[in-house]
Amino acid sequence: MELSLPARLFLLAYDPKKRRLTNRTHLGVLLRSAALTELVFDGQLTDADGRVVAGGATSDPVLSPVLADVAAGTRPRKWQSWVDRRTSATIAAVREQLAASHVIRAERRKVLGLFPVWSIELRDTRLRSKLAENARRTLRGGEPVERVDRRDAAVVALAAAGLLGNVVSRGDRRQYKRRIDALSEQVGPTVRALRKAVQSQQAAAASG
């Protein structure tokens, strides 16, 4: 299957050694931002003075609800408003899409017989390894930013903004700051919106 940005970032958030998703605090806003970015790239969302305008349609089961949310809005809203919206539903939609496409196995189980969690397993770890290597080349590579495929640029820019440390570590964010900033400019307003959403989550957590 051709992997969308939400699917790529879901797989990259998965730790094959620990056999679980990482960065779960920010995973929802990260995948939601990836869906919005994909819709921008496909021409179904546009920016109008910092607000989101919808047009067109998609049959993708992850992207369609996001586009419908924006289209149903009574007035244009800022990007961060849509990044923060229905994040759990977006995680579930990506998980179900990857399971239906036989990329992952996903099973519902209970921890200690009480707490429901999802158990996820990659059917082929080589796919994630390929995505991770591609992200590393995009982040560190010698190819000029303007020649980088924009979906490759989006993976790195969104991973950095969403603090997905197993793709772009804290050290990477310092060392490659200028390149990350340049890649982010290639992607557009969703990266800035994600960064603000993560900062809001961190502030809420710090305030208790």
N, C-alpha and C positions, 0 to 999 in steps of 0.2 A: 504494500500500500504506500501511497505518497503521504508522508507524515506532515501534518500541519504543525504550526508553531506550538500550540498547546500540547500536542502529542509529543513533540520533541522534548519540551521542557519537563513534562511529566516523567518521561523515561530518564532524562538526565537527573531528575530529583531522586531517582531510585538508587539506593546503595546496594549493589549485588552481594557484597560481603555480609552486610547486616540484614539483607533481604527485607528492606523496608524503605518507605519514602523518608527523605530528609527534609529539613526546612519547612516542617508542616505549619509553623506559625504564619509564614508568609506565602505558602503554596497557593492558596486560593486567589489572592490578588495577583500573584505571578501568572497563573494560568488564565485568569480573566484578562489581564493585560495582553497576554499572547493572543487570545481570541480576538480582542479588539484590533491588535496589530495586523493579524491575518485578514480581517475584514477591510482594513485600510488598504493593504496591499492588493486585495482583490477588487478594490474600487467601490465597495459597498458602504463605507464610512468615509466621511471627509471632515476636515477641520474648518470651522468658520469662526474666526476670532476667538479661538480657544475653546469652542464648544463643538459638540459632536452632532453631525447631520447624517441621517441614514438615507440610503437609496439602494434599490435593487433587491435581490433575494438570494438565498442560498439554501441548499438541501442538506448541508453538513449538520449532523446532529449536535455537535458542540457549538458551532458558530450560529446556527439558526436562532436558538433562544436568546443569544446575546444581541443579535441584530434586531430581533423582535422587541426586546426591552427598549432599545434606543428608539426604534420606529414608533413605539407606543407612547413615548414620553409626550407630555402635554406641552413642553417647551424644551428648546435645546439646553443641555446641561454640559458642564465641564467634564473633561475626560476622567478626572479622579472619581466623580460621582458614579460613573459606570464601572470603573475598576473595582470599587468597593462593594458592588451590588451582586447578590446571589452567588457568592464565591463557592459555597459548598455545593451548589447545584452544578457549577462548572467543573469542579473536581470530579464529581460523580459522572458527568457526561463524558469527560475525557477517559476516565477509567472504563466505563462501559463500552466506549468506542474501541479502545485498544483490546479489550477482552473479546468483543465481537469479531474483531479482525485477527484474533489468535496471536496477537503480539505479546499479551500477558495472560496469566491465569489470575483471577480475582475471586476470592472466597470470603464469605462473611463468617466470622467465628467470634467466640466470647472469651475474653481473658478472665481467668479465675471463675469462669462460669457466669459472670455478671456483666462485664463491659464489652459491648459489641465493637469489633474492629474489623478492618479489611486486611486479609492476608494476600499479598501480591507476589507473584513470581514471574520473572522474565522467561519466556519460552526460548529465547535465543539471546544470550548476553552479548554476542558479537554486534548486534544492532546498536545497543547502547554504547559499546566501546567505539564503534565507528562515529557515532554522534559526538562522543566526548573528545575524540581525536580531532574531529573537524572543528569543534569549538576551540580547542587549544591552538590549532593552526590559525584560526581567525583572530584570536586574541594576541598571539605572539608573532604571527607570521610576517613574512616580508612583503606580502601583496599589498599594494596601496589601498587605503580604505575605500576610495571611489571605485575600485574594481571588485570589491568583495560583494558576493551575492547578498541581497538585502535580507533574505531570511537567515543566512548565516550571521550577518551583522546583528539581526534582531535577537538571535539566541544568546549571543554574548552580552549585548547591551541590556537585555531584560534580566539575564542571570545576574549581572552585576548589580542592577538596580534592586532586584528582588532578593539580594544577599544569598544566592544559591552558591554556597561556598565550595561544593565539590566540583563546580564548573569554573567559577571565578572566585578565588580565595581573597581574604583580606589583603594579603601580600600582593596578589595580582592587581587588586584595585588601586593600590598605591603605585606599584611599578609601572603599570600600563594605563595610568589614568588618562593621559592624553589620547591614546588610541581608543579607549573605551568612550571617551567624550566624543571623539570623531565618529565612531560607529553609532553612537546614540543619535547624533545629528542626522545620520542616514536613515534612521528608523522613524523618528518623528515624535509627536507629543505623548504617545503612550508610555514612553520610558520615563519622562518627567512625572507623569501621573502616578506611575508605579512607585517611583522614588518617594513621592509625597505620601502615598498610601502606607508604605512601609514605615516611614517616619511617624505617621499618626499611630500606627499599631505599637511602635516602640514607646511612644510617649504615653499611650494608654496603659501599657504594661508597667511602665516605670511609676505611674501615679497610683498603681494598685487597683 
